[in-house]
Each structure stands twice: as structure tokens, then as C-alpha cells.
Amino acid sequence: MIIKRMHDMGIRSEHAYTAAMISIGLSVFTWATSLKLEPGSHADVARADRWGIYVGEWAPTFFGLGVALSHYEQTEGTLTTSVRDLWVEKQQQERPTG
């Protein structure tokens, strides 16, 4: 199983989510850079669009890996904090003492 192997290598869901966010920014950066480096014609704009789209397609893959890793971490009990734990902690902090 690929997800188990990634987890055993130390890759966590947070890493995949971070990579997805970076790839979104890199997509915009690649598009803008390619647009500036290619002089003038409409074919050059199409090339810049293709580079931006190519890099932008990485984000869904990384988000998918993040979800799969998060699910694996939840079933293995290695997820550092669950949403339920955060909710319970917030509820306890909001309780009036008195």
C-alpha cells in the first residue's frame, strides 16, 4: 500500500496539504514568469497558460494524498489532533467557571 509506505517514510498529511498550497502559488508564478519571458504573440500566451495549468494540476493530487494520509493517520491513531479533540477543548474553555 502506497499510503502506508509514505506514512512509514515520515510523510504526513500536513506535508501533502502544504505541497498542494505551494503548487497553487507555483502555478501562478510559473504562468506569470512564462508570460514575461516569452515575447509578444498569441502562441506565447497559450504556452504560458499550458505551463500554469500543468503545474496547477498537481494541487488536486497533493490534496488527495493529504486526505488519504489523514484517513490512514486517523485509523492508525497517529493523527496528532482530531477535529473532535479541538472541539472538546474549545467547549471546555468556553465553560464559565464559577
VOBA-629943 format. One record per atom (N, C-alpha, C): residue number from 1; x, y, z; atom name. Coordinates in nm, 2 decimals. Layout:
residues N
<r num="NUM" px="X" py="Y" pz="Z" atomo="CA"/>
...
This chain:
residues 98
<r num="1" px="0.08" py="-0.12" pz="0.00" atomo="N"/>
<r num="1" px="0.00" py="0.00" pz="0.00" atomo="CA"/>
<r num="1" px="0.09" py="0.12" pz="0.00" atomo="C"/>
<r num="2" px="0.06" py="0.21" pz="-0.09" atomo="N"/>
<r num="2" px="0.15" py="0.33" pz="-0.11" atomo="CA"/>
<r num="2" px="0.13" py="0.43" pz="0.01" atomo="C"/>
<r num="3" px="0.01" py="0.45" pz="0.05" atomo="N"/>
<r num="3" px="-0.01" py="0.54" pz="0.16" atomo="CA"/>
<r num="3" px="0.06" py="0.49" pz="0.29" atomo="C"/>
<r num="4" px="0.06" py="0.37" pz="0.32" atomo="N"/>
<r num="4" px="0.13" py="0.31" pz="0.44" atomo="CA"/>
<r num="4" px="0.28" py="0.33" pz="0.42" atomo="C"/>
<r num="5" px="0.33" py="0.31" pz="0.30" atomo="N"/>
<r num="5" px="0.47" py="0.33" pz="0.28" atomo="CA"/>
<r num="5" px="0.51" py="0.47" pz="0.30" atomo="C"/>
<r num="6" px="0.43" py="0.57" pz="0.24" atomo="N"/>
<r num="6" px="0.46" py="0.71" pz="0.26" atomo="CA"/>
<r num="6" px="0.46" py="0.75" pz="0.41" atomo="C"/>
<r num="7" px="0.36" py="0.69" pz="0.48" atomo="N"/>
<r num="7" px="0.35" py="0.72" pz="0.62" atomo="CA"/>
<r num="7" px="0.47" py="0.67" pz="0.70" atomo="C"/>
<r num="8" px="0.51" py="0.55" pz="0.66" atomo="N"/>
<r num="8" px="0.63" py="0.49" pz="0.73" atomo="CA"/>
<r num="8" px="0.76" py="0.57" pz="0.69" atomo="C"/>
<r num="9" px="0.76" py="0.64" pz="0.58" atomo="N"/>
<r num="9" px="0.88" py="0.72" pz="0.54" atomo="CA"/>
<r num="9" px="0.87" py="0.85" pz="0.62" atomo="C"/>
<r num="10" px="0.77" py="0.88" pz="0.69" atomo="N"/>
<r num="10" px="0.76" py="1.01" pz="0.76" atomo="CA"/>
<r num="10" px="0.68" py="1.12" pz="0.70" atomo="C"/>
<r num="11" px="0.62" py="1.09" pz="0.58" atomo="N"/>
<r num="11" px="0.53" py="1.19" pz="0.52" atomo="CA"/>
<r num="11" px="0.40" py="1.19" pz="0.58" atomo="C"/>
<r num="12" px="0.35" py="1.30" pz="0.62" atomo="N"/>
<r num="12" px="0.22" py="1.32" pz="0.69" atomo="CA"/>
<r num="12" px="0.13" py="1.40" pz="0.61" atomo="C"/>
<r num="13" px="0.00" py="1.40" pz="0.65" atomo="N"/>
<r num="13" px="-0.10" py="1.47" pz="0.57" atomo="CA"/>
<r num="13" px="-0.07" py="1.62" pz="0.56" atomo="C"/>
<r num="14" px="-0.01" py="1.68" pz="0.67" atomo="N"/>
<r num="14" px="0.03" py="1.82" pz="0.67" atomo="CA"/>
<r num="14" px="0.13" py="1.85" pz="0.56" atomo="C"/>
<r num="15" px="0.22" py="1.76" pz="0.53" atomo="N"/>
<r num="15" px="0.32" py="1.78" pz="0.42" atomo="CA"/>
<r num="15" px="0.25" py="1.78" pz="0.29" atomo="C"/>
<r num="16" px="0.15" py="1.69" pz="0.27" atomo="N"/>
<r num="16" px="0.08" py="1.69" pz="0.14" atomo="CA"/>
<r num="16" px="0.00" py="1.81" pz="0.12" atomo="C"/>
<r num="17" px="-0.07" py="1.86" pz="0.23" atomo="N"/>
<r num="17" px="-0.15" py="1.98" pz="0.22" atomo="CA"/>
<r num="17" px="-0.06" py="2.10" pz="0.19" atomo="C"/>
<r num="18" px="0.05" py="2.11" pz="0.25" atomo="N"/>
<r num="18" px="0.15" py="2.22" pz="0.23" atomo="CA"/>
<r num="18" px="0.20" py="2.21" pz="0.08" atomo="C"/>
<r num="19" px="0.23" py="2.10" pz="0.03" atomo="N"/>
<r num="19" px="0.27" py="2.08" pz="-0.11" atomo="CA"/>
<r num="19" px="0.16" py="2.13" pz="-0.20" atomo="C"/>
<r num="20" px="0.04" py="2.10" pz="-0.17" atomo="N"/>
<r num="20" px="-0.08" py="2.14" pz="-0.26" atomo="CA"/>
<r num="20" px="-0.08" py="2.30" pz="-0.26" atomo="C"/>
<r num="21" px="-0.07" py="2.36" pz="-0.14" atomo="N"/>
<r num="21" px="-0.08" py="2.51" pz="-0.14" atomo="CA"/>
<r num="21" px="0.04" py="2.57" pz="-0.21" atomo="C"/>
<r num="22" px="0.16" py="2.51" pz="-0.20" atomo="N"/>
<r num="22" px="0.27" py="2.56" pz="-0.27" atomo="CA"/>
<r num="22" px="0.25" py="2.55" pz="-0.42" atomo="C"/>
<r num="23" px="0.19" py="2.43" pz="-0.46" atomo="N"/>
<r num="23" px="0.18" py="2.41" pz="-0.61" atomo="CA"/>
<r num="23" px="0.08" py="2.51" pz="-0.67" atomo="C"/>
<r num="24" px="-0.02" py="2.56" pz="-0.59" atomo="N"/>
<r num="24" px="-0.11" py="2.66" pz="-0.64" atomo="CA"/>
<r num="24" px="-0.04" py="2.79" pz="-0.66" atomo="C"/>
<r num="25" px="0.04" py="2.83" pz="-0.56" atomo="N"/>
<r num="25" px="0.13" py="2.95" pz="-0.58" atomo="CA"/>
<r num="25" px="0.23" py="2.94" pz="-0.69" atomo="C"/>
<r num="26" px="0.29" py="2.82" pz="-0.70" atomo="N"/>
<r num="26" px="0.38" py="2.79" pz="-0.81" atomo="CA"/>
<r num="26" px="0.32" py="2.80" pz="-0.94" atomo="C"/>
<r num="27" px="0.19" py="2.76" pz="-0.95" atomo="N"/>
<r num="27" px="0.12" py="2.76" pz="-1.08" atomo="CA"/>
<r num="27" px="0.11" py="2.91" pz="-1.13" atomo="C"/>
<r num="28" px="0.07" py="3.00" pz="-1.04" atomo="N"/>
<r num="28" px="0.05" py="3.14" pz="-1.07" atomo="CA"/>
<r num="28" px="0.19" py="3.20" pz="-1.11" atomo="C"/>
<r num="29" px="0.29" py="3.16" pz="-1.03" atomo="N"/>
<r num="29" px="0.43" py="3.21" pz="-1.05" atomo="CA"/>
<r num="29" px="0.48" py="3.16" pz="-1.19" atomo="C"/>
<r num="30" px="0.46" py="3.04" pz="-1.22" atomo="N"/>
<r num="30" px="0.50" py="2.98" pz="-1.35" atomo="CA"/>
<r num="30" px="0.43" py="3.05" pz="-1.46" atomo="C"/>
<r num="31" px="0.31" py="3.07" pz="-1.45" atomo="N"/>
<r num="31" px="0.23" py="3.13" pz="-1.56" atomo="CA"/>
<r num="31" px="0.28" py="3.27" pz="-1.58" atomo="C"/>
<r num="32" px="0.30" py="3.35" pz="-1.47" atomo="N"/>
<r num="32" px="0.34" py="3.49" pz="-1.49" atomo="CA"/>
<r num="32" px="0.48" py="3.50" pz="-1.54" atomo="C"/>
<r num="33" px="0.57" py="3.41" pz="-1.50" atomo="N"/>
<r num="33" px="0.71" py="3.41" pz="-1.54" atomo="CA"/>
<r num="33" px="0.72" py="3.37" pz="-1.69" atomo="C"/>
<r num="34" px="0.64" py="3.27" pz="-1.73" atomo="N"/>
<r num="34" px="0.64" py="3.22" pz="-1.87" atomo="CA"/>
<r num="34" px="0.58" py="3.33" pz="-1.96" atomo="C"/>
<r num="35" px="0.49" py="3.40" pz="-1.91" atomo="N"/>
<r num="35" px="0.42" py="3.51" pz="-1.99" atomo="CA"/>
<r num="35" px="0.52" py="3.62" pz="-2.01" atomo="C"/>
<r num="36" px="0.60" py="3.65" pz="-1.91" atomo="N"/>
<r num="36" px="0.70" py="3.76" pz="-1.93" atomo="CA"/>
<r num="36" px="0.82" py="3.72" pz="-2.01" atomo="C"/>
<r num="37" px="0.86" py="3.60" pz="-2.00" atomo="N"/>
<r num="37" px="0.98" py="3.55" pz="-2.07" atomo="CA"/>
<r num="37" px="0.96" py="3.53" pz="-2.22" atomo="C"/>
<r num="38" px="0.84" py="3.50" pz="-2.26" atomo="N"/>
<r num="38" px="0.80" py="3.48" pz="-2.40" atomo="CA"/>
<r num="38" px="0.76" py="3.61" pz="-2.46" atomo="C"/>
<r num="39" px="0.83" py="3.66" pz="-2.56" atomo="N"/>
<r num="39" px="0.78" py="3.79" pz="-2.62" atomo="CA"/>
<r num="39" px="0.66" py="3.77" pz="-2.71" atomo="C"/>
<r num="40" px="0.57" py="3.86" pz="-2.71" atomo="N"/>
<r num="40" px="0.46" py="3.90" pz="-2.78" atomo="CA"/>
<r num="40" px="0.35" py="3.83" pz="-2.84" atomo="C"/>
<r num="41" px="0.36" py="3.72" pz="-2.91" atomo="N"/>
<r num="41" px="0.25" py="3.67" pz="-2.99" atomo="CA"/>
<r num="41" px="0.15" py="3.59" pz="-2.91" atomo="C"/>
<r num="42" px="0.04" py="3.56" pz="-2.97" atomo="N"/>
<r num="42" px="-0.07" py="3.48" pz="-2.90" atomo="CA"/>
<r num="42" px="-0.03" py="3.34" pz="-2.87" atomo="C"/>
<r num="43" px="0.06" py="3.28" pz="-2.95" atomo="N"/>
<r num="43" px="0.11" py="3.14" pz="-2.92" atomo="CA"/>
<r num="43" px="0.19" py="3.14" pz="-2.79" atomo="C"/>
<r num="44" px="0.25" py="3.25" pz="-2.76" atomo="N"/>
<r num="44" px="0.33" py="3.26" pz="-2.64" atomo="CA"/>
<r num="44" px="0.24" py="3.26" pz="-2.52" atomo="C"/>
<r num="45" px="0.12" py="3.33" pz="-2.53" atomo="N"/>
<r num="45" px="0.03" py="3.33" pz="-2.42" atomo="CA"/>
<r num="45" px="-0.03" py="3.19" pz="-2.40" atomo="C"/>
<r num="46" px="-0.05" py="3.12" pz="-2.50" atomo="N"/>
<r num="46" px="-0.10" py="2.98" pz="-2.49" atomo="CA"/>
<r num="46" px="0.00" py="2.89" pz="-2.42" atomo="C"/>
<r num="47" px="0.13" py="2.92" pz="-2.45" atomo="N"/>
<r num="47" px="0.23" py="2.84" pz="-2.38" atomo="CA"/>
<r num="47" px="0.24" py="2.87" pz="-2.23" atomo="C"/>
<r num="48" px="0.23" py="3.00" pz="-2.20" atomo="N"/>
<r num="48" px="0.22" py="3.03" pz="-2.05" atomo="CA"/>
<r num="48" px="0.10" py="2.97" pz="-1.99" atomo="C"/>
<r num="49" px="-0.01" py="2.97" pz="-2.05" atomo="N"/>
<r num="49" px="-0.13" py="2.91" pz="-2.00" atomo="CA"/>
<r num="49" px="-0.11" py="2.76" pz="-1.97" atomo="C"/>
<r num="50" px="-0.05" py="2.69" pz="-2.07" atomo="N"/>
<r num="50" px="-0.03" py="2.55" pz="-2.05" atomo="CA"/>
<r num="50" px="0.06" py="2.52" pz="-1.94" atomo="C"/>
<r num="51" px="0.17" py="2.60" pz="-1.92" atomo="N"/>
<r num="51" px="0.26" py="2.58" pz="-1.81" atomo="CA"/>
<r num="51" px="0.19" py="2.60" pz="-1.67" atomo="C"/>
<r num="52" px="0.11" py="2.71" pz="-1.66" atomo="N"/>
<r num="52" px="0.03" py="2.73" pz="-1.54" atomo="CA"/>
<r num="52" px="-0.07" py="2.62" pz="-1.51" atomo="C"/>
<r num="53" px="-0.13" py="2.57" pz="-1.61" atomo="N"/>
<r num="53" px="-0.23" py="2.46" pz="-1.59" atomo="CA"/>
<r num="53" px="-0.16" py="2.34" pz="-1.55" atomo="C"/>
<r num="54" px="-0.05" py="2.31" pz="-1.62" atomo="N"/>
<r num="54" px="0.03" py="2.19" pz="-1.59" atomo="CA"/>
<r num="54" px="0.07" py="2.18" pz="-1.44" atomo="C"/>
<r num="55" px="0.13" py="2.29" pz="-1.39" atomo="N"/>
<r num="55" px="0.17" py="2.29" pz="-1.25" atomo="CA"/>
<r num="55" px="0.05" py="2.30" pz="-1.16" atomo="C"/>
<r num="56" px="-0.06" py="2.36" pz="-1.20" atomo="N"/>
<r num="56" px="-0.18" py="2.37" pz="-1.12" atomo="CA"/>
<r num="56" px="-0.25" py="2.24" pz="-1.10" atomo="C"/>
<r num="57" px="-0.23" py="2.14" pz="-1.20" atomo="N"/>
<r num="57" px="-0.29" py="2.01" pz="-1.18" atomo="CA"/>
<r num="57" px="-0.22" py="1.93" pz="-1.07" atomo="C"/>
<r num="58" px="-0.11" py="1.97" pz="-1.02" atomo="N"/>
<r num="58" px="-0.05" py="1.90" pz="-0.91" atomo="CA"/>
<r num="58" px="-0.13" py="1.91" pz="-0.78" atomo="C"/>
<r num="59" px="-0.19" py="2.03" pz="-0.76" atomo="N"/>
<r num="59" px="-0.26" py="2.05" pz="-0.64" atomo="CA"/>
<r num="59" px="-0.37" py="1.95" pz="-0.60" atomo="C"/>
<r num="60" px="-0.46" py="1.91" pz="-0.69" atomo="N"/>
<r num="60" px="-0.56" py="1.81" pz="-0.65" atomo="CA"/>
<r num="60" px="-0.49" py="1.68" pz="-0.61" atomo="C"/>
<r num="61" px="-0.38" py="1.64" pz="-0.68" atomo="N"/>
<r num="61" px="-0.31" py="1.52" pz="-0.64" atomo="CA"/>
<r num="61" px="-0.26" py="1.53" pz="-0.50" atomo="C"/>
<r num="62" px="-0.20" py="1.64" pz="-0.47" atomo="N"/>
<r num="62" px="-0.14" py="1.65" pz="-0.33" atomo="CA"/>
<r num="62" px="-0.26" py="1.66" pz="-0.23" atomo="C"/>
<r num="63" px="-0.37" py="1.73" pz="-0.26" atomo="N"/>
<r num="63" px="-0.48" py="1.73" pz="-0.17" atomo="CA"/>
<r num="63" px="-0.54" py="1.59" pz="-0.15" atomo="C"/>
<r num="64" px="-0.55" py="1.51" pz="-0.26" atomo="N"/>
<r num="64" px="-0.59" py="1.37" pz="-0.25" atomo="CA"/>
<r num="64" px="-0.50" py="1.29" pz="-0.16" atomo="C"/>
<r num="65" px="-0.37" py="1.30" pz="-0.18" atomo="N"/>
<r num="65" px="-0.28" py="1.23" pz="-0.09" atomo="CA"/>
<r num="65" px="-0.29" py="1.28" pz="0.05" atomo="C"/>
<r num="66" px="-0.31" py="1.40" pz="0.07" atomo="N"/>
<r num="66" px="-0.33" py="1.45" pz="0.21" atomo="CA"/>
<r num="66" px="-0.45" py="1.39" pz="0.28" atomo="C"/>
<r num="67" px="-0.56" py="1.38" pz="0.20" atomo="N"/>
<r num="67" px="-0.68" py="1.32" pz="0.26" atomo="CA"/>
<r num="67" px="-0.66" py="1.17" pz="0.29" atomo="C"/>
<r num="68" px="-0.59" py="1.10" pz="0.20" atomo="N"/>
<r num="68" px="-0.56" py="0.96" pz="0.22" atomo="CA"/>
<r num="68" px="-0.47" py="0.94" pz="0.34" atomo="C"/>
<r num="69" px="-0.37" py="1.02" pz="0.35" atomo="N"/>
<r num="69" px="-0.28" py="1.01" pz="0.46" atomo="CA"/>
<r num="69" px="-0.35" py="1.05" pz="0.59" atomo="C"/>
<r num="70" px="-0.44" py="1.15" pz="0.59" atomo="N"/>
<r num="70" px="-0.51" py="1.18" pz="0.71" atomo="CA"/>
<r num="70" px="-0.60" py="1.07" pz="0.75" atomo="C"/>
<r num="71" px="-0.67" py="1.01" pz="0.66" atomo="N"/>
<r num="71" px="-0.75" py="0.89" pz="0.69" atomo="CA"/>
<r num="71" px="-0.67" py="0.78" pz="0.75" atomo="C"/>
<r num="72" px="-0.55" py="0.75" pz="0.69" atomo="N"/>
<r num="72" px="-0.46" py="0.65" pz="0.75" atomo="CA"/>
<r num="72" px="-0.42" py="0.68" pz="0.89" atomo="C"/>
<r num="73" px="-0.38" py="0.81" pz="0.91" atomo="N"/>
<r num="73" px="-0.34" py="0.86" pz="1.04" atomo="CA"/>
<r num="73" px="-0.45" py="0.84" pz="1.14" atomo="C"/>
<r num="74" px="-0.57" py="0.87" pz="1.10" atomo="N"/>
<r num="74" px="-0.69" py="0.85" pz="1.20" atomo="CA"/>
<r num="74" px="-0.71" py="0.70" pz="1.23" atomo="C"/>
<r num="75" px="-0.70" py="0.61" pz="1.13" atomo="N"/>
<r num="75" px="-0.72" py="0.47" pz="1.16" atomo="CA"/>
<r num="75" px="-0.61" py="0.41" pz="1.24" atomo="C"/>
<r num="76" px="-0.49" py="0.46" pz="1.22" atomo="N"/>
<r num="76" px="-0.37" py="0.41" pz="1.30" atomo="CA"/>
<r num="76" px="-0.35" py="0.48" pz="1.43" atomo="C"/>
<r num="77" px="-0.43" py="0.59" pz="1.45" atomo="N"/>
<r num="77" px="-0.41" py="0.66" pz="1.58" atomo="CA"/>
<r num="77" px="-0.29" py="0.75" pz="1.59" atomo="C"/>
<r num="78" px="-0.23" py="0.78" pz="1.47" atomo="N"/>
<r num="78" px="-0.12" py="0.87" pz="1.47" atomo="CA"/>
<r num="78" px="-0.14" py="1.01" pz="1.43" atomo="C"/>
<r num="79" px="-0.27" py="1.04" pz="1.41" atomo="N"/>
<r num="79" px="-0.30" py="1.18" pz="1.38" atomo="CA"/>
<r num="79" px="-0.28" py="1.26" pz="1.50" atomo="C"/>
<r num="80" px="-0.21" py="1.37" pz="1.49" atomo="N"/>
<r num="80" px="-0.17" py="1.45" pz="1.61" atomo="CA"/>
<r num="80" px="-0.29" py="1.51" pz="1.68" atomo="C"/>
<r num="81" px="-0.38" py="1.57" pz="1.61" atomo="N"/>
<r num="81" px="-0.50" py="1.63" pz="1.67" atomo="CA"/>
<r num="81" px="-0.62" py="1.60" pz="1.58" atomo="C"/>
<r num="82" px="-0.73" py="1.56" pz="1.64" atomo="N"/>
<r num="82" px="-0.85" py="1.54" pz="1.56" atomo="CA"/>
<r num="82" px="-0.94" py="1.66" pz="1.58" atomo="C"/>
<r num="83" px="-1.03" py="1.68" pz="1.49" atomo="N"/>
<r num="83" px="-1.12" py="1.79" pz="1.49" atomo="CA"/>
<r num="83" px="-1.21" py="1.78" pz="1.62" atomo="C"/>
<r num="84" px="-1.25" py="1.66" pz="1.66" atomo="N"/>
<r num="84" px="-1.33" py="1.64" pz="1.78" atomo="CA"/>
<r num="84" px="-1.25" py="1.68" pz="1.90" atomo="C"/>
<r num="85" px="-1.12" py="1.65" pz="1.91" atomo="N"/>
<r num="85" px="-1.04" py="1.69" pz="2.02" atomo="CA"/>
<r num="85" px="-1.04" py="1.84" pz="2.03" atomo="C"/>
<r num="86" px="-1.02" py="1.91" pz="1.92" atomo="N"/>
<r num="86" px="-1.02" py="2.06" pz="1.92" atomo="CA"/>
<r num="86" px="-1.16" py="2.11" pz="1.96" atomo="C"/>
<r num="87" px="-1.27" py="2.05" pz="1.92" atomo="N"/>
<r num="87" px="-1.40" py="2.09" pz="1.96" atomo="CA"/>
<r num="87" px="-1.42" py="2.08" pz="2.11" atomo="C"/>
<r num="88" px="-1.38" py="1.96" pz="2.16" atomo="N"/>
<r num="88" px="-1.40" py="1.94" pz="2.31" atomo="CA"/>
<r num="88" px="-1.31" py="2.04" pz="2.39" atomo="C"/>
<r num="89" px="-1.19" py="2.07" pz="2.34" atomo="N"/>
<r num="89" px="-1.11" py="2.16" pz="2.41" atomo="CA"/>
<r num="89" px="-1.17" py="2.30" pz="2.41" atomo="C"/>
<r num="90" px="-1.23" py="2.34" pz="2.30" atomo="N"/>
<r num="90" px="-1.29" py="2.47" pz="2.28" atomo="CA"/>
<r num="90" px="-1.41" py="2.48" pz="2.38" atomo="C"/>
<r num="91" px="-1.49" py="2.37" pz="2.38" atomo="N"/>
<r num="91" px="-1.61" py="2.37" pz="2.47" atomo="CA"/>
<r num="91" px="-1.57" py="2.38" pz="2.62" atomo="C"/>
<r num="92" px="-1.46" py="2.32" pz="2.65" atomo="N"/>
<r num="92" px="-1.41" py="2.33" pz="2.79" atomo="CA"/>
<r num="92" px="-1.36" py="2.47" pz="2.83" atomo="C"/>
<r num="93" px="-1.30" py="2.53" pz="2.73" atomo="N"/>
<r num="93" px="-1.25" py="2.67" pz="2.75" atomo="CA"/>
<r num="93" px="-1.36" py="2.77" pz="2.76" atomo="C"/>
<r num="94" px="-1.47" py="2.74" pz="2.69" atomo="N"/>
<r num="94" px="-1.59" py="2.84" pz="2.69" atomo="CA"/>
<r num="94" px="-1.68" py="2.82" pz="2.81" atomo="C"/>
<r num="95" px="-1.66" py="2.71" pz="2.89" atomo="N"/>
<r num="95" px="-1.75" py="2.69" pz="3.01" atomo="CA"/>
<r num="95" px="-1.72" py="2.80" pz="3.11" atomo="C"/>
<r num="96" px="-1.82" py="2.86" pz="3.16" atomo="N"/>
<r num="96" px="-1.79" py="2.95" pz="3.27" atomo="CA"/>
<r num="96" px="-1.75" py="2.88" pz="3.40" atomo="C"/>
<r num="97" px="-1.65" py="2.93" pz="3.47" atomo="N"/>
<r num="97" px="-1.61" py="2.87" pz="3.59" atomo="CA"/>
<r num="97" px="-1.68" py="2.95" pz="3.71" atomo="C"/>
<r num="98" px="-1.74" py="2.88" pz="3.80" atomo="N"/>
<r num="98" px="-1.80" py="2.96" pz="3.90" atomo="CA"/>
<r num="98" px="-1.88" py="2.89" pz="3.98" atomo="C"/>
